[in-house]
Amino acid sequence: MSTQQAAARIPTFPALEGRSLLGERIALPAELPAERTLVLVAFQRWQQPVVDGWITRAVAAGVPPTPRGAAKPMPVAVVELPVLSTGWKPARRFIESGMVAASRDPDILARTIPVYTDVSAFRRRLQIPSTEEVHAVVVDPGGTVVARARGEVDAAAWATLAAALW
């Protein structure tokens, strides 16, 4: 396999505009908070407990629980990325106020970055086969996905991502 073929198989994070639940505009992936950011991609509200499991594991391993107040770029960070269809953008205020009401913790709000995009194109770009699972990806500021896992966190998945974070 040529280097070009190998490089073509490594997904890159799509360029997106997001806004944290604290209102900070963020150009993804360039403005991710760390040299290596664990991005937890969720597509459904019911996936939040899985996202929370990944965050608990990351924080227990030493990943800061929030980028809020930290000097950037941080060495490592974790963010939540709810991915919603552009069709929901007119209801953004209502959707995001519901997210804020679910957790008024400013640290959680700072790490949560909802994006409204073409979900199918987003999935194709990141080689995500469906919206039925949470996808955990380690991304560098250039958008290279350096490691990935999906579903609930387990020892093997965490070991793969932890090795890429540090």
N, C-alpha and C positions, 0 to 999 in steps of 0.2 A: 504494500500500500504506500502511495506517495505521501509526502508531507502535506501537500495540498488536500488530498483525500482525507487524511487524518484530521487536519484542521477543520475541514468542512463538517465533521461529525461532532465537534465540540460546540455546543450551543452558546450563543451570546445572548445576554439579557437585552430585550428590546428597549429602545429609547421611549420613555413615557414621561408624562408630567403627572405628578401626584401632589397631594397635599396631606400633611399629617393631620390627625384629628385635633391638634393644637393650632392648625391653620398655617403652618409653614409650608410654602411651596417647595417641592423637591423635584429636580430633574433626575430621573433614573436612567441609567445606573450611575452617572457621573457624580451625583451628590449623595450617594449612599454614605453613611456616616463613618465607614471604616475601610481599612486596607483590605480586609476580608469581612464581608457582611453575610451573616446567615439570614437569608430571606425566606420567610415562611409564607408560601403562596396558598391561599385558600379561596375556594369558589362558592362555598355554601355556608350559611350561618351555623348549621349543625356541626361544622368542622372545627369550631372554636375550641372544644376540649382537646382535640388532637394538637392544635397550635399551642395551646397552653402546656401540653406535655412536653413539646419540643423546647419551649421557653424554660420550663422548670429544669430540664436536663442541661440546657446551655448555661443557665445562671449558676447551677450547682457546680459546673465545670470551670466557672470563672469568667464567663461572658457577661459584661455589664447588662443589667436588665433594661437599660434605656440609654438612648443617645443624648437625652435632655441634659443640658449644662456641661457636657463633655467637650474638651478641645477636639477639633476635627483636623485631620482624620484620626479616628481612634484605631488602635491595632485590630480589634475585633468588635463586632456589634451584632445585635439581632433586631430585625424589624418584622412586623406583620404586614402582609400585602394582600388585603381582600381585593380580588379581581372581579369587577362587575362589568356587564355589558354597557356599551355606550348608550343603549336605550334607556338605562336607568339614570343617566346624567341629569335630566330635568328634575328628578326626585332626590338629587344629591343631598340637599339640606335636610330633608326628612330622614333619609337613610343614615346619614352621618350623625344626626342628632340622636337617633336610636342607638348607634354605636357608643356615642359619648355617654348617654344615660346608663348604658350597661356597665361602664367603668369610668368613674369620674377621676381616676388616678392620673395626674398629669404625666407621669412616667410612661404609663401604658399608652396614653393618647399620643405622646411624642413618637413612640415606636410604631404606631399604626398608621399606615399610608394607603388608604383606599385609592384604587385607580379604576377609571372608566375607559374601557378600550374594546376593541374587537377581540373577544375572548378566543375565538377560533384561531385568529392570526397569532395571538399571544401564545397559545398552546403549541401551535406549529413551531414557532420560533424557539421555544424552550423544549421542544420534543416531549410535551406532556400529553399522554394519550387520552385522558378524560378529566372531567371536573369532579370526579367522585372521590378523589383522595387529596390530602394535603401534600404539597411538594416542598421539600426543604432543599434550598440551593445555596451554596457558598459562592458569592460573586465578588470579583475584584472591581475597582473603580472603572476599569476599561470595559466592563460588562462580561468578561469571560466567566463562564460557570466552571469553577474549578472542582466542585464535587456536588453530588446530589443524592437525595433519597426521597422516598415517598411513603405515605401512610403514617402509622403511629411510630413513635420513636422506640427503638430497641437498641440493644448493646451493639450489634453489628452496624446498624445505620449510624448511630452516634459516633462510633469509632472512625468510620469513613469521613464524616463531616468534621470531627474534631481534628483529625490529621490535616485536613485542608485549612482549618481556621488558624492553626498555630504552626 
